[in-house]
Amino acid sequence: MIKENVKNLLAEIPEKNPFGEKVTLVAAVKLQTAQAINEAVEAGITDIGDNHVQEFRDKFSFISGNPKRHFIGHLQTNKIKYLLGKVDLYHSVDRMNLAEELSKKSAAANLTSNILIQINVGNEESKGGFALEEAEQTYKKIKALPALNVQGLMAMLPFSDDTALLESLAKKMRETYDLLRAQDSNIKYLSMGMSGDWQICVNAGSNMLRLGTSIFGARNYNK
């Protein structure tokens, strides 16, 4: 099933978004076994994203094929040490103290961490991230920190059947991304789009998708 899902997705997802940028598919591997993840990688997945530090640690040495490693979940500052030097891109830098601590620990380890700034585009209380109107100011503050390389923005659209609302929010994210990209050539990723809304996000200009259910099927939270 996984191999078939990956094959179908890679055929369905456009190679480039309307802005001519390559669209990268990150497989969201929350609650998946190393065997399932390896099956996805063998089928053509080049990037995988973890939500939980413990899962990342437990499965790290069992993942084959050398995919790029992303951390896409909420990150507690006291767990940064388990990820340093092993994560290619942190998507969920959602608060200033996390950015500061990641900067501090990265500098101490003599490495640079690539990050995305998480934006709470729907102003949802249940989600972390900076307000959209704070994006430029936040970018400037985080960019000034040592040992961090800001490479773009990440967002999760609200769960909604209102397509017009989702399209509007996705478009605003792209506009903000373009604003930052005009100031900094390191800005290259707009990580936005999950299994239920990725088409809307790609059409609006997302160039990085985080898909789990579309690849692995519904998650089993009773595992």
Backbone torsions as a table, in degrees:
resi	resn	phi	psi	omega
1	MET	NA	-44.3	-176.9
2	ILE	-62.0	-47.2	-178.9
3	LYS	-61.5	-40.1	179.1
4	GLU	-66.3	-42.2	178.7
5	ASN	-61.6	-44.2	179.4
6	VAL	-63.3	-45.1	179.7
7	LYS	-58.3	-45.3	-178.9
8	ASN	-66.7	-41.7	-180.0
9	LEU	-64.1	-45.6	-178.9
10	LEU	-63.4	-27.5	176.7
11	ALA	-79.4	-30.4	-175.1
12	GLU	-85.9	-39.2	-178.1
13	ILE	-71.3	127.7	179.6
14	PRO	-60.2	144.6	177.2
15	GLU	-63.8	-33.8	179.7
16	LYS	-133.1	151.6	176.5
17	ASN	-83.4	177.4	-177.9
18	PRO	-61.7	-13.1	179.0
19	PHE	-95.5	5.9	177.8
20	GLY	80.9	13.1	-178.9
21	GLU	-94.9	141.8	177.5
22	LYS	-61.3	135.3	177.5
23	VAL	-96.4	119.9	179.7
24	THR	-98.7	131.0	177.0
25	LEU	-98.4	117.4	174.9
26	VAL	-102.4	121.2	177.8
27	ALA	-79.0	119.0	177.4
28	ALA	-80.7	112.5	-166.9
29	VAL	-104.5	20.1	177.9
30	LYS	-53.2	127.0	176.9
31	LEU	68.1	9.1	179.3
32	GLN	-90.9	147.9	177.6
33	THR	-76.5	160.9	176.4
34	ALA	-60.3	-35.9	179.2
35	GLN	-62.4	-43.8	179.5
36	ALA	-66.1	-40.8	179.0
37	ILE	-63.7	-43.7	179.3
38	ASN	-63.5	-34.5	177.5
39	GLU	-64.5	-40.4	178.1
40	ALA	-65.8	-41.1	179.3
41	VAL	-64.0	-42.4	178.3
42	GLU	-62.1	-28.8	-178.7
43	ALA	-81.8	-8.6	176.4
44	GLY	128.4	-0.1	176.7
45	ILE	-72.1	129.0	-177.5
46	THR	-107.2	-13.9	-175.9
47	ASP	-136.6	135.0	177.7
48	ILE	-128.8	145.3	-176.5
49	GLY	-124.9	127.5	178.3
50	ASP	-99.1	148.3	176.3
51	ASN	-100.7	-26.5	-173.8
52	HIS	-124.4	135.3	-178.5
53	VAL	-62.2	-42.1	-177.7
54	GLN	-61.4	-43.6	177.3
55	GLU	-63.1	-42.7	178.8
56	PHE	-56.2	-48.2	-178.3
57	ARG	-64.8	-45.8	-175.1
58	ASP	-64.7	-35.3	-173.4
59	LYS	-101.3	-6.8	-170.0
60	PHE	-52.6	-48.8	-173.8
61	SER	-79.5	-5.8	-178.3
62	PHE	-100.6	-0.8	-179.5
63	ILE	-88.7	126.7	-178.3
64	SER	-104.0	168.7	175.5
65	GLY	86.0	-3.2	176.2
66	ASN	52.9	51.9	175.7
67	PRO	-71.1	158.2	172.2
68	LYS	-67.4	141.6	-175.5
69	ARG	-107.9	127.0	179.0
70	HIS	-117.8	146.7	169.4
71	PHE	-112.4	118.8	-169.5
72	ILE	-118.3	2.0	-178.0
73	GLY	-103.9	178.3	177.1
74	HIS	-63.8	131.8	-175.3
75	LEU	-118.2	122.6	174.7
76	GLN	-82.3	142.0	-174.9
77	THR	-62.1	-31.8	-177.5
78	ASN	-75.7	-2.8	179.6
79	LYS	-109.8	0.7	178.9
80	ILE	-55.9	-37.6	-174.5
81	LYS	-58.6	-26.1	-178.5
82	TYR	-80.2	-13.3	-175.7
83	LEU	-107.5	-21.4	-173.8
84	LEU	-53.6	130.6	178.2
85	GLY	78.7	-4.5	-178.6
86	LYS	-113.4	-16.9	-178.3
87	VAL	-102.2	128.0	179.2
88	ASP	-77.6	-32.4	-178.6
89	LEU	-153.0	124.5	174.1
90	TYR	-92.8	117.2	-177.7
91	HIS	-85.3	-26.2	-162.2
92	SER	-111.0	46.3	173.2
93	VAL	-78.2	96.6	-165.8
94	ASP	-111.0	2.4	-179.4
95	ARG	-158.7	156.1	-171.4
96	MET	-66.8	-39.2	-177.0
97	ASN	-66.9	-27.8	175.3
98	LEU	-68.9	-44.6	177.6
99	ALA	-59.3	-43.6	-178.6
100	GLU	-65.0	-41.6	-178.9
101	GLU	-71.7	-37.9	177.1
102	LEU	-65.2	-38.1	175.7
103	SER	-62.9	-47.7	-178.0
104	LYS	-61.1	-46.9	-177.0
105	LYS	-72.7	-34.6	177.6
106	SER	-65.5	-43.4	179.1
107	ALA	-62.9	-40.9	-179.7
108	ALA	-65.2	-30.5	179.5
109	ALA	-89.8	3.0	178.9
110	ASN	59.3	45.0	176.5
111	LEU	-141.2	164.8	177.1
112	THR	-112.2	130.7	-180.0
113	SER	-101.3	129.8	176.6
114	ASN	-84.9	130.9	-174.8
115	ILE	-136.1	158.6	167.4
116	LEU	-117.2	146.2	177.2
117	ILE	-91.7	123.8	-178.7
118	GLN	-81.7	128.1	179.6
119	ILE	-110.6	130.4	176.2
120	ASN	-88.7	78.5	-168.5
121	VAL	-67.4	-24.4	179.8
122	GLY	-97.1	5.4	-177.5
123	ASN	51.0	46.2	-177.8
124	GLU	-91.5	130.9	-180.0
125	GLU	-64.4	-26.9	-176.5
126	SER	-80.5	-5.9	-177.0
127	LYS	-121.0	147.6	176.0
128	GLY	-84.1	178.5	176.7
129	GLY	119.1	164.0	179.9
130	PHE	-85.9	150.7	176.0
131	ALA	-65.6	147.8	-177.5
132	LEU	-57.7	-39.4	-178.2
133	GLU	-70.8	-12.6	177.7
134	GLU	-95.4	-1.5	-170.0
135	ALA	-57.9	-48.0	-175.9
136	GLU	-67.3	-44.3	178.8
137	GLN	-62.2	-42.3	179.5
138	THR	-64.4	-43.8	177.8
139	TYR	-55.4	-45.4	-178.1
140	LYS	-64.5	-38.5	179.2
141	LYS	-67.0	-45.5	-176.4
142	ILE	-72.5	-37.0	178.8
143	LYS	-61.1	-29.0	-178.8
144	ALA	-75.0	-13.2	-179.5
145	LEU	-77.3	143.3	178.6
146	PRO	-73.1	156.2	171.0
147	ALA	66.5	16.2	174.3
148	LEU	-122.0	140.9	176.1
149	ASN	-120.3	102.6	-179.6
150	VAL	-74.7	119.6	-175.6
151	GLN	-113.5	3.4	177.0
152	GLY	151.9	-156.1	-174.6
153	LEU	-125.8	153.8	173.7
154	MET	-129.7	144.2	176.2
155	ALA	-150.0	155.0	170.7
156	MET	-118.9	121.3	176.8
157	LEU	-71.0	152.7	176.8
158	PRO	-63.0	155.3	171.1
159	PHE	-77.8	111.2	-175.1
160	SER	-156.0	149.0	173.8
161	ASP	-90.8	-0.9	-178.6
162	ASP	-83.4	90.2	-175.9
163	THR	-60.0	-39.4	-179.5
164	ALA	-62.1	-39.6	177.9
165	LEU	-63.9	-47.2	-178.4
166	LEU	-63.2	-41.1	178.3
167	GLU	-63.2	-40.0	180.0
168	SER	-64.9	-44.6	179.9
169	LEU	-66.6	-40.8	179.4
170	ALA	-64.4	-39.1	178.1
171	LYS	-64.8	-39.7	178.1
172	LYS	-64.0	-37.6	177.4
173	MET	-63.2	-42.4	179.8
174	ARG	-65.1	-39.5	178.5
175	GLU	-62.8	-40.5	179.1
176	THR	-68.9	-40.8	175.7
177	TYR	-57.8	-45.9	180.0
178	ASP	-64.0	-35.6	177.8
179	LEU	-60.9	-44.1	-179.8
180	LEU	-73.5	-38.8	-178.4
181	ARG	-63.3	-32.0	178.3
182	ALA	-66.0	-20.7	-178.6
183	GLN	-98.1	-17.2	-168.8
184	ASP	-151.3	116.4	-178.6
185	SER	-70.6	-12.7	176.1
186	ASN	-74.9	-16.8	179.2
187	ILE	-75.1	114.9	-176.6
188	LYS	-143.6	-5.2	-178.6
189	TYR	-123.1	130.0	167.5
190	LEU	-116.6	98.3	-176.5
191	SER	-88.5	103.2	-175.4
192	MET	-158.4	125.9	179.0
193	GLY	128.4	120.9	176.8
194	MET	-121.6	-172.0	-170.2
195	SER	-58.3	-31.1	-176.1
196	GLY	-89.4	-13.4	-172.6
197	ASP	-139.0	13.6	-171.7
198	TRP	-63.8	-31.8	-179.7
199	GLN	-63.5	-43.7	177.8
200	ILE	-59.3	-43.4	-176.1
201	CYS	-68.0	-42.7	178.5
202	VAL	-63.8	-43.0	179.7
203	ASN	-60.6	-31.7	-179.7
204	ALA	-82.2	-14.2	177.3
205	GLY	120.1	10.6	174.0
206	SER	-62.9	145.7	175.5
207	ASN	-126.3	12.4	175.4
208	MET	-148.5	123.4	-177.1
209	LEU	-112.4	148.2	178.1
210	ARG	-120.5	96.7	-173.7
211	LEU	-115.9	130.2	177.6
212	GLY	-117.9	-62.1	-176.8
213	THR	-58.3	-38.6	-178.9
214	SER	-63.9	-22.3	180.0
215	ILE	-98.2	-48.4	-170.7
216	PHE	-102.9	-7.4	-174.2
217	GLY	86.3	-178.3	-177.7
218	ALA	-62.3	137.5	179.3
219	ARG	-71.7	144.3	175.4
220	ASN	-99.6	100.7	-176.9
221	TYR	-79.6	-1.1	179.4
222	ASN	-92.8	0.3	-179.2
223	LYS	-63.5	NA	NA
